Amino acid sequence: MKYLILFMLLFSFTGCSKKTEEQLKYESYIEELEKSNVSSIEDGPFDLSIYYDKILDNEIMYRLILDKPTELLKDVEVIVIHNYQTNDIFPSSGIFESKYTLNPEIIDVDNNNPKGIILVGYIDYEGEIDDLNIEFKVLIKYIDNNSNLIKHIFAVS
């Protein structure tokens, strides 16, 4: 019994305190986006859209859609943040799970080659949707056809 209690104490002190590589990457992306001074969407080899709708009296759902690539985008990582206070996580893809490849020539969801990537998040908001003054910032990283690591940072109001 003593060994079980000792084991549980050791596990509780060591197992919960270490952050994973993915958590550290996620947090560094958020910090980079918060510090960035971009003001609008620049051109990229894809379409990027953000939509938001009031789904409840006190909640807004937003969707970031990354699709229609004009060139090969391998190992895509994407995260979107906003300037509203939230206790929720920001939606991301390719950080905590398998990375997708967006290829204008091939769509094969079973092999991580989807047509596009959709991120969905929620914001607590009780006002009118027309009064919502929100800014989204998006980070997109991928490897291009020449094996170059490409990073885009966008702001969308």
Secondary structure, 3 states (H helix, E strand, C coil): CHHHHHHHHHHHHHHCCCCCHHHHHHHHHHHHHHHCCCCCCCCCCCEEEEEEEEEECCEEEEEEEEECCCCCEEEEEEEEEECCCCCCCCCEECCCCCCEEECCCCCEHHHCECCEEEEEEEEECCCCHHHCCCCEEEEEEEECCCCCEEEEEEEEC
